[in-house]
Each structure stands twice: as C-alpha cells, then as structure tokens.
C-alpha cells in the first residue's frame, strides 16, 4: 500500500505533542500509527520532500524523523526505492488468530471458577421451555428434519426483534446461523477482500481475527480512549484507509464501552461516504448496565451498507447456538446458501426452541439477566475492596465484562498464575489488534453468581500478590 503525503497528513492529525523536538514528535506519531495498525507492515511512505511540503515542515525535520525511524528498525530504505515500514511494524496478522480465540473459550478442565469465558449458564426460562417440549416440539419431528435456510417461524421472530430495534427488516434479509460467531465469520468473509483492511476497535472481540484471516484480509486498529472508540480519529482513518469493512461491537468486548448515538451516527455516515460496510455486532447489544441504550447502526436514516449481527447466547444460554445476521436481500440469499453448504443448517428442534424463547420469553429473560449481571458486578466491586489489591478498571456501560489493569502490569504472567490457582482469565493480548496495546490488562467476565465471583476474585488477589 502506497501512502500519499495527503493520506499520512490526515491520519497524523494533532500529532504534535508539545514536548521534544519536532522530528521526535513526528517519528513517535508514525510509530504510534504502525503500532495501532493504522499503517501496516510494508506501507510505502511519502518522500521526505512531499511530506515536508504537505505538513509545512522543514526538509531537515522530516529527514531527521525518517532517520530515527530507520535507526529504530521501523523504516526500510533501499537505494532507488521509496521508504517503507519495516519488520518491526507487524500487527495482529503476525499472530495466530486460532490461538488468540482459543484463549477465551470455556476451559475444558475443572477450574474452581472459570473466568476465561464470557458464556452464561442457562437462564431459568430455558429450562422452563425445555421441560414443556410440546410448546416447541409440535411439528418439528415431521419432514426431513433439515432447516437449512432457517426455520420460517424463527426468521419471522428475528424480523420482529430487529424491527423493535428500529431496523426496517424483512424476512428475505435475515440469515439464521449457528450462533453469533458463525454470523460474524459469514459477514467478514463475504465483504472483506484479500490484502484489504478491516477496521475494528483497537481492543476487540478475538473471534473477529480468525474471520479476517480466513478472508485473507488484515485488521486495522481504530484508535480508542478510556471512554471507548475515538470517533473523530476513527472517521479520519476510515477516510484515509478506505477499508472494505469496519467491525464494531455495541458494548465492546472486553471494555464494556459503547458509543453515544451522535457518535454512532457520525460513524455510520463516514462509512457510507467511504463505501465501508459496517458490521454491527449486537450480540451483547441489549445487556445494558446503565442508562445507555445504543442504537443499531441500521436504524439511522440513510445508513448505507450495514450488516447487523445478533443471537440468543448472551441472554439465554450459549448452548443454544442460535444467531442471525441482517443485510440486504441479495447478500442474505448468498449467505443463506453458503451457510447451508457448511452444515445444512442448525438442528430443527433447537430452532423451534429458539423461536419460543425469542417470542415469549425474551423481555423477561433480558430483565432477569441484566439484574443477575448487576448483582455479580456489585459482588466483584465489594470483593475488590476486601482483597486490598489495587485493582483498576473503568465502569462498563454494558455487557458482562470488566477490563481490569493488573497490579504490576504483566497480564500474561498474572494469567498463568491465576490459571494454576484455579481461576483462569484471558489476558489483554488476546483482545489487542496490535501487540502491546493491552499488555497490562485482563478481562474479568461476571456472568457467574455473586458468590462465585467473590471466590474468583479472592483467587485472583492471591495470584496478584
């Protein structure tokens, strides 16, 4: 990818820190872009002359900045060739997407408290419906038993659910999937091209990395602040990078942060203006812990191309493996057949069960799940105080996770000790688009009961000592 002086100037907006010589500030800003993935490994940078003219800097300043980048191993310059980012600027594509995702999967051993997975136990409504099989079984045992294109009743239930979110959905625009992860995989591999960037929050759900790798694409980190996505910088980056797609979570997994409606609308309009497909992951989207009620991207007028992901796992139970995506009718038809070619569709009985849960039990179960999460989060806060450990975290807007800073700063070693003690957690490196963005953090899901969370925090405190 060749980066013009105009493009580099756009994404270097506000690069002057106010301290140190200008060449140092410029060099540091380019390193920051490389570390975040905004400039990928191998990107060709503009010539010293072009950049100095565009940025109104002296040629000597740019020359000194490039020299420092060369000295630090960030820049490769060959005789007669343009400068390009070197081997130190490898991002998430240099890591194993499979390994990163595996680190957040449910532990198959026998930990005392499994804190590495944000998967809930079944809500009471699941057992209620399963104990009354005639409520969903009737008719499910006729015919072939295949529902490769999605059970029509479940499709209609999803359409009504989406319309309640303000999305003008129709049945031919919905694809039923085996959980939200399959929906994510189908969406990314459908719209992302080989070698092209897929923009995403710099700290994000690890399941997206495998999908991006499968598409032959590369992740592009959108900048974040403690409050969440830096929308102003992200809009500039989308305009400069021309990404095929941008993947955004409603309540960030793992930070729990969300976008204000006005910021979400800015992002939607920027994506439309740049031809970027927005993948709106709302799997956690209604698990609000505050007054935040983030709007679905597709609910904004003139939203452009948006794929909305959803599912039942985070409200009812991960074992249901029922998810969906909403997009335009043409792409939906392609993805339905692509999904059918993978597994011939989900089990017919499970789809019938999901239909009953979504149509008759969703609102009550959502309220129950949010109350359970709030109780467990309160127990975590109390346990943090009782342990006397200097835990640091920002309050989440929603979702089932805390993003916690490790006392001492080494999350990898902390995670190893915690796992050995019986409370495995996922360290920050599993969630970062570029190495080093979250080396001092770990994710703490609080789907477990308040009592179990207190036990888990006590083990974590002992591991942090």
Secondary structure, DSSP 8 states (H G I E B T S, - for coil): -B--HHHHHHHTTT---SSS-HHHHHHHHHHHHHHHTSS-TT-B---HHHHHHHHT--HHHHHHHHHHHHHTTSEE--TTS--EE-GGG--GGGS-HHHHHHTTS--SS--SS--S-------HHHHHHHT-THHHHTTTTSTTS--TT--HHHHHHHHHHHHHTT----GGGEEEESHHHHHHHHHHHHH--TT-EEEEESB--THHHHHHHHTT-EEEEE-EETTEE-HHHHHHHHHHH--SEEEEESS-TTT-----HHHHHHHHHHHHHHT-EEEEE-TTTT-BSSS-----GGGSTT--SEEEEEESTTTT-GGG--EEEE--HHHHHHHHHHHHHHHSSS-HHHHHHHHHHHHHSHHHHHHHHHHHHHHHHHHHHHHHHHHT---EE---SBSSEEEEE-TTS-HHHHHHHHHHHT---EEGGGTBSSTTSSTTEEEEE--S-HHHHHHHHHHHHHHH-
